[in-house]
Amino acid sequence: MSVVEQKKRLRAVAAERRDGLEADVRSAAARRIADEGLGFAHLAGHETVSAYHPIGAELDCLPLMARLAKAGHATALPVIAKRGERLIFRRWAPGEPLADGRAGIPIPPEDAPVVEPEVLLVPLLAFDREGYRLGYGGGYYDRTLTALRRQGPILAIGLAFAVQEIPAVPPLDYDARLDWVLTEEGPIVIEGMSDAPALRR
């Protein structure tokens, strides 16, 4: 079985596991993650942080995003500017207006400023302890993380429920690893990734 076929099968299993969580379990996990915050990453306090607008049974990162905005971080959401290319990011904070994006995913309006985040909170279907994530197959975050890392240091933090951990994600050459994964059980350090150089100032 090819890696592509393995990933396709794993996506189905991972989505079923995540989607099977009760609503109160998902809500409690989002609160715990917001309470945890990003103190483990030792941020300076002024970094721009990109999150995502949750869809379906994805972990709701909006409470964490609101906490970060209140603490003084600029916050943003990703936008698919063109199919097959890297994401762009527009500044947005919880409570501000949203527009309809591709596949019905809410995005900031077109007049929201484009920013380059130093910290990305990344959605996923599954993850492993090597920092590999199983996304939805579009490759947008892999392209984006690779492009941003060419420009300078960034932190990529996967957000997930603990049940989304699997023993191993079969990687392809272009898969970009995460620096951390944050679940309701706490942060998971990715060996060899968390000692990245200081973020851009």
N, C-alpha and C positions, 0 to 999 in steps of 0.2 A: 504494500500500500504506500502511495506517495505521501510526502509531507502535506501536500494540499488536501488530499483525501482524509488524512488523519485529522487535520485541523477542522475540516467540515464536520466530521463525526463528533469531535470534541465540542464544537460550538453547540450542537444540538443537545448534548448531555449537560453542558455547563448552563445553557439557557434554561433547561428544565429544572435544574437544581436551584438556580437563582429565583426563577419565577415561582417555585413552590414555597417560598418563604411567606409566612403570613404577614399581613399589612402591619400589625402591631410590632412584629419583629423587625421589619424594615425601618419603621419609624424610630424604634428604640436605638437601632444601629446608627441612624443618621444623627440622633441626639448625642450618642456617645462619641462619635467622631468629631462633632462640633465642639464638645467639651474638651476632647483631647487637643484639638488645634494642631498647629504645626511647630510647636516648641521644640520637638525632637530634631527638626531640621536646622535649628539655630540661625534663623533668618535675621537680617539686620532690622527689619520692620518697615522698610519702604519699597520692597520688591513688588513688581506687578505680578499678580497671580491669575492665571487662567483656570477656570473651572469648566463645567459643562452644565447644560440644562437637562435634568434627568428626564428620560422618557421610559414609559412602561415600568418595569420592575427594577430599573437601575437604582443604585444607591443614591439617595437624595443628598447632594452636596451643598444645597442652597443654605442650610443652617450654618455650615462651616464657612461658606462664602460670605455670609452676612457678618459673621464674627471677624473674619479677616478684614472686611471693609471697615468695620467699626474700629479696628485696631490701627487703621491708617494705610493699609495696603490698597493700591489700585487693583481693581478686579476686572476681569474680562471674560468673554465667551468666544468659543471658536466659531468660525464661519467657513463653509465650503465655498471658496470663490470660483473655483473651476474644477470640474471632475478630473481626477487623476493627478492633481497638484497638491502641494502642501496647504495646510490650513492658514487662514489669517485670523487675527484676533481683534475684536472691537471692545472698547471699554464699556463695561456695564456693571451695575451693582444691583442686588436684590431690591425689588420695588420699583425699578425704573421700567419704562415701556419696552416691549419686545415686538418683533415682527415675525412673520412666518418665513421659515427657511426651507431648505430642501427636506423632503420626506416629512414635512410637518414639524421639524425641530425648531423651537423658538430661537431667534437670534436677535442681537441688538439692531436697532434701525440703521439705515445706511449712513446717516449723518453722525453716528457715534465714531469717535476717533479710533484709528487703527493703532494698536500698540504691539510691542514685542515683549512677551512675558519672560520673566526669569524663572518662574515656577509654574509648572503645569500639573493640574490635577486631572488625571487621565481615567476615563471610563474603561471598563473591560468586562469580558465574559468569564475569564479565568486567568489565573496567574500561577507562577511557580517561584521557588526560592532563589532561582537564578536571575530573576528580574524580567523574565519573558512574560508577555501578556498575550492572551487570545482576544483579539478584537472582533470586529464584525466583517472583516474581509476586504475592506476598502483600502487599507494601507495608509490612510490619511495621517494617523499619528506617527507611524514609522517614518514617513517622508518628512513630517514636520519636525520631529525630534532630531533627525539627522541633519536637517538644514539649520536648525537653531544651534546645535552643538558645533557646527562649523563656524558660527559667528562668535561664540563664547560660551562660558559655563552656564548651564541651566540645571534645574532640578526637575525630574519627572517623577511624580508620586502617583502611583495607581491607587484608586479608591475602590474598595470591594467589600463584600460581606465575607466573613471568614470561610463560609462554605464554598466560596469560589476558588479556593486554593486546590491545585491538583499537583501530582508528583512531578510532572514535567510537561512543558509546552514544547512541541517539536518545532525548533526554530528554522527559519530560512535565512539566507545570507543578509537580507535587507532588514530583518527585524531589529528594532531598536529596544534596548533594555531599559527598564525603569531603575531609578536610584533607590526608591523606597516603595513599599506598599503599606497603606493604612487601612486597617479593618476596625470593626468595633472592639476587637480584642487588643488593639494597640498597633504601633508601627512595627514594620518588619524591615530590617536593614538588609540591603542586597550587597553581599560581599564583593568588594572590588569596585563598587559604584558610589558608595556614600562618602568616600574620601576624595570626591571631586574637588578641583580648585575652587576658591572663593567665587561667589557669584559676581556678575558685573556690578559695578557701583556707579 
